[in-house]
Amino acid sequence: MTSLILGGAGRSGSRIFDRLTTMGVPTRLASRKTGFDWDDRETWPAAVRGVTAAYVCFTPDLAFPGVPDKMRALGLLAAAEGLERLVLLSGRGEEGARASEDALRHGGVPTTVLRCSWFQQNFSEHFLTGPVRRGRLRLPALDVPEAFVDLDDVADAAVAALTQPAPQNATYELSGPELLTFTQAAAIIADACGRPVTFESTDVPTFVEDLAADGVPAEEAEPLAYLFTDILDGRNASLADGVQTLLGRQPSSLRSYAARTAESGVWS
Ligand SMILES: NC(=O)c1ccc[n+]([C@@H]2O[C@H](COP(=O)([O-])OP(=O)(O)OC[C@H]3O[C@@H](n4cnc5c(N)ncnc54)[C@H](OP(=O)(O)O)[C@@H]3O)[C@@H](O)[C@H]2O)c1
């Protein structure tokens, strides 16, 4: 009964790996470090062979062009290798990601899809860490409300889906407990840090330039920018109940995340 974290020990994968290992579930990781590459299908069979369940985390984003073809091939391979369940990390309100979800299910393996709001940890473990440190968040988006979700809640939900007695062919939307505009989120982070952090809407080139200051290459920043222009239009301005349904508890707030994160010193 081995579980596979497909897509590596990244932000979500490492959290899930730690939880499963602590629970005593035999678990292995697959990413370029172990010889598995999303861009080379010949590396896939060895990664999935011998496992019963897989968490699927595609990088950089399920919504990008060409990814549905990969998900379709993976779904068929998972069925051929006898996997009993898949858990897919997806995003809320992303049309392209919908196509990838459908494609993965094509092989017929029961698949739990976790459609997540923006991760709170984007501000501290990803592309917004530098802008928060500099006190100036600039995004190619309007100041829309978002229901920022804690990656620890996402990891708990993925572990529940991977280990519950019967696999589920179901889709859950995961959000945090409250809707906050980016200006409100910046104010909460500023309060936790004890120094100003502001939000302003910007254009795509400025956003790409900001990310370049932190070493994010343009080929990664540009598609992200266009994805944000697309999805940060208010379409996800609603709360979802996936955390409550899967875990039987309330999701963690941005304020709680910001306090913990400021304490860790990552924004100092
Ligand atoms: N950020 C958000 O707010 C948000 C919200 C909703 C959904 N999502 C979704 O979350 C997913 C990203 O999750 P994450 O942040 O947990 O991942 P992550 O931290 O970006 O990284 C996952 C891992 O992917 C591996 N990787 C990169 N390129 C690879 C390749 N070509 N082949 C195989 N492995 C590769 C890397 O390991 P190696 O270096 O060892 O290969 C890395 O450890 C995306 O699909 C995104 O759409 C994000």
The ligand as a MOL file (V3000), in Angstrom:
LIG
                    3D

  0  0  0     0  0            999 V3000
M  V30 BEGIN CTAB
M  V30 COUNTS 48 52 0 0 0
M  V30 BEGIN ATOM
M  V30 1 N 0.1980 28.8500 -5.7260 0
M  V30 2 C -1.1220 28.8470 -5.6200 0
M  V30 3 O -1.7310 29.7710 -5.0620 0
M  V30 4 C -1.9040 27.6840 -6.1890 0
M  V30 5 C -3.2940 27.6480 -5.9860 0
M  V30 6 C -4.0090 26.5650 -6.5180 0
M  V30 7 C -3.3470 25.5490 -7.2070 0
M  V30 8 N -1.9900 25.6390 -7.3820 0 CHG=1
M  V30 9 C -1.2990 24.5750 -8.1140 0
M  V30 10 O -0.2700 24.0500 -7.3110 0
M  V30 11 C 0.6720 23.3860 -8.1800 0
M  V30 12 C 2.0600 23.6570 -7.6440 0
M  V30 13 O 2.1420 23.0450 -6.3660 0
M  V30 14 P 3.3460 23.3010 -5.3680 0
M  V30 15 O 3.4250 24.7900 -5.1330 0
M  V30 16 O 3.1830 22.3800 -4.2250 0 CHG=-1
M  V30 17 O 4.5770 22.8060 -6.2530 0
M  V30 18 P 6.0590 23.3740 -6.2610 0
M  V30 19 O 6.4610 23.6930 -4.8720 0
M  V30 20 O 6.1100 24.4520 -7.3120 0
M  V30 21 O 6.9940 22.2380 -6.8050 0
M  V30 22 C 6.7260 20.9220 -7.0510 0
M  V30 23 C 7.9350 20.1540 -7.4660 0
M  V30 24 O 7.8460 19.9860 -8.8930 0
M  V30 25 C 9.0620 19.3890 -9.2680 0
M  V30 26 N 9.2130 19.6460 -10.7050 0
M  V30 27 C 9.4060 20.8150 -11.3400 0
M  V30 28 N 9.4970 20.6160 -12.6550 0
M  V30 29 C 9.3470 19.2680 -12.8540 0
M  V30 30 C 9.3560 18.4330 -13.9840 0
M  V30 31 N 9.5520 18.9240 -15.2390 0
M  V30 32 N 9.1560 17.1120 -13.8180 0
M  V30 33 C 8.9880 16.5920 -12.5890 0
M  V30 34 N 8.9640 17.3230 -11.4660 0
M  V30 35 C 9.1600 18.6620 -11.5990 0
M  V30 36 C 10.1500 20.0450 -8.4350 0
M  V30 37 O 11.0470 19.0580 -7.9370 0
M  V30 38 P 12.4080 18.7390 -8.7850 0
M  V30 39 O 13.1660 20.0240 -8.8440 0
M  V30 40 O 13.0890 17.6500 -8.0120 0
M  V30 41 O 11.9700 18.2660 -10.1270 0
M  V30 42 C 9.3380 20.6560 -7.2500 0
M  V30 43 O 9.8030 20.1990 -5.9970 0
M  V30 44 C 0.4260 23.9080 -9.5840 0
M  V30 45 O -0.2030 22.8920 -10.3510 0
M  V30 46 C -0.5620 25.0470 -9.3690 0
M  V30 47 O -1.4740 25.1880 -10.4140 0
M  V30 48 C -1.2630 26.6680 -6.8830 0
M  V30 END ATOM
M  V30 BEGIN BOND
M  V30 1 1 1 2
M  V30 2 2 2 3
M  V30 3 1 2 4
M  V30 4 1 4 5
M  V30 5 2 4 48
M  V30 6 2 5 6
M  V30 7 1 6 7
M  V30 8 2 7 8
M  V30 9 1 8 9
M  V30 10 1 8 48
M  V30 11 1 9 10
M  V30 12 1 9 46
M  V30 13 1 10 11
M  V30 14 1 11 12
M  V30 15 1 11 44
M  V30 16 1 12 13
M  V30 17 1 13 14
M  V30 18 2 14 15
M  V30 19 1 14 16
M  V30 20 1 14 17
M  V30 21 1 17 18
M  V30 22 2 18 19
M  V30 23 1 18 20
M  V30 24 1 18 21
M  V30 25 1 21 22
M  V30 26 1 22 23
M  V30 27 1 23 24
M  V30 28 1 23 42
M  V30 29 1 24 25
M  V30 30 1 25 26
M  V30 31 1 25 36
M  V30 32 1 26 27
M  V30 33 1 26 35
M  V30 34 2 27 28
M  V30 35 1 28 29
M  V30 36 1 29 30
M  V30 37 2 29 35
M  V30 38 1 30 31
M  V30 39 2 30 32
M  V30 40 1 32 33
M  V30 41 2 33 34
M  V30 42 1 34 35
M  V30 43 1 36 37
M  V30 44 1 36 42
M  V30 45 1 37 38
M  V30 46 2 38 39
M  V30 47 1 38 40
M  V30 48 1 38 41
M  V30 49 1 42 43
M  V30 50 1 44 45
M  V30 51 1 44 46
M  V30 52 1 46 47
M  V30 END BOND
M  V30 END CTAB
M  END
